[in-house]
Amino acid sequence: MKASAELDAADPLAHLRQQFVLSAGKVYLDGNSLGPLNRKVSAHLARVTNEQWAEDLISGWNTHNWIDLPLTVGNQLAPILGARSGEVLCCDNLSINLFKCLAAALELNAPRRKILTEAHHFPTDNYIAQGLSQLLGHERCELQTALIENLDQTDLRDVAVISLSHVNFKTGELRDMQRITQQAHAAGCLIIWDLAHSAGAVDIGLGQHQVDMAVGCTYKFLNAGPGAPGFLFVAERHQHANVALQGWMGHADGFAFEEHYRPASGITRFLTGTQSVLAMAAVTAALGIFESVTLSDVRKKSLALTDHFLDHLATCNWTRNLEVLTPTEHAMRGSQVSLAMEHGYPVSQALIDRGVIVDFREPNIVRFGFSALYNQFSEAERAAQILSDILKNEWFLDPRYSQRNTVT
């Protein structure tokens, strides 16, 4: 195993770290939940508020093209996702965008009426599918779940659309997008991928893999800020679809204020209402960093960071026997390491109290999220060592670490 200092010195992405606001003395390993502040975001937000909004007021919709931001920012996202210009919108949030995509897929693939989701999907994905199914009724929509490992044995003959996570949020397992998408298409199904835990960390290739639709968020590995907008991808071949949420921003001529809805051409028909200019400004500034890197380099460092962390866990008596939920195979690993352990929640709080910022997922999972844009190899080593010390000394037994916060 190479020394952490040697790896940090040879890191071609090391210079990017200075673009982020990171607390001295802390190891931030929760970028898979919320990325840190990019200094360019705060600077750009100041310009938009103090110059554009303050000085130009409502004329900014025209003079600064605020009205086009969902598509403009979507076009920034497109190369990060492996999509083409005009195939991505930045708008709303992941849940609303998933509703739009599921409803469109059902229309596109009628008379098929089943939505197939994975049993261990991120909960909001299944909640949205449940709600749509209840709204449309059994005659038009039926929800079916399956374990992703059983997909090969699942009857897909009446399935209109399959909804899956690219990276499992609990385990960090990366799914084979190309193989599964081909499998779906061979069975006559459309497929929607949730990219929440892969966008900005994995070289995705939506166009290359002929993905139909995808959704995601911008506040994790894309670092656009808490509650930042979501995005949706709709392949050009499907952009004639009917949209269930028919808002005026998706109208062919919104400012004609027509009495009845006429959908815009292309992906802009998937817009609904007015989007937040300030939120979009944060996204566009945050995405700028990806213009100076390749996703292959980001992916290479991400895997090296998680390898380094796993190697250090394996060298200590107190961590070597922990259950690692994240696959060791590179092709099956996202950008996090998930450990299942007894006393998982108090252990996570003991880590945070000692400057290693992680998060916890029920029932017993501590997640360590690594971002190639700002994390260091020395931080991976330090996190492993502090975890070992916590387990060795049983510091997690301190009663204050068992007091649950609302957000875990």
Secondary structure as GFF3:
##gff-version 3
##sequence-region A 1 408
A	DSSP	alpha_helix	4	9	.	.	.	ID=ss1
A	DSSP	three_ten_helix	14	19	.	.	.	ID=ss2
A	DSSP	beta_strand	27	28	.	.	.	ID=ss3
A	DSSP	alpha_helix	39	47	.	.	.	ID=ss4
A	DSSP	pi_helix	48	56	.	.	.	ID=ss5
A	DSSP	three_ten_helix	57	59	.	.	.	ID=ss6
A	DSSP	alpha_helix	60	63	.	.	.	ID=ss7
A	DSSP	three_ten_helix	66	68	.	.	.	ID=ss8
A	DSSP	alpha_helix	69	81	.	.	.	ID=ss9
A	DSSP	beta_strand	88	90	.	.	.	ID=ss10
A	DSSP	alpha_helix	94	108	.	.	.	ID=ss11
A	DSSP	beta_strand	114	118	.	.	.	ID=ss12
A	DSSP	alpha_helix	123	136	.	.	.	ID=ss13
A	DSSP	beta_strand	142	146	.	.	.	ID=ss14
A	DSSP	three_ten_helix	148	153	.	.	.	ID=ss15
A	DSSP	beta_strand	159	165	.	.	.	ID=ss16
A	DSSP	alpha_helix	177	186	.	.	.	ID=ss17
A	DSSP	beta_strand	190	194	.	.	.	ID=ss18
A	DSSP	beta_strand	213	217	.	.	.	ID=ss19
A	DSSP	beta_strand	230	234	.	.	.	ID=ss20
A	DSSP	three_ten_helix	236	238	.	.	.	ID=ss21
A	DSSP	three_ten_helix	248	250	.	.	.	ID=ss22
A	DSSP	three_ten_helix	254	256	.	.	.	ID=ss23
A	DSSP	three_ten_helix	266	270	.	.	.	ID=ss24
A	DSSP	alpha_helix	277	287	.	.	.	ID=ss25
A	DSSP	three_ten_helix	288	292	.	.	.	ID=ss26
A	DSSP	alpha_helix	295	314	.	.	.	ID=ss27
A	DSSP	beta_strand	323	324	.	.	.	ID=ss28
A	DSSP	three_ten_helix	330	332	.	.	.	ID=ss29
A	DSSP	beta_strand	336	340	.	.	.	ID=ss30
A	DSSP	alpha_helix	344	353	.	.	.	ID=ss31
A	DSSP	beta_strand	356	357	.	.	.	ID=ss32
A	DSSP	beta_strand	359	361	.	.	.	ID=ss33
A	DSSP	beta_strand	365	369	.	.	.	ID=ss34
A	DSSP	alpha_helix	377	393	.	.	.	ID=ss35
A	DSSP	three_ten_helix	395	397	.	.	.	ID=ss36
A	DSSP	three_ten_helix	399	402	.	.	.	ID=ss37
###
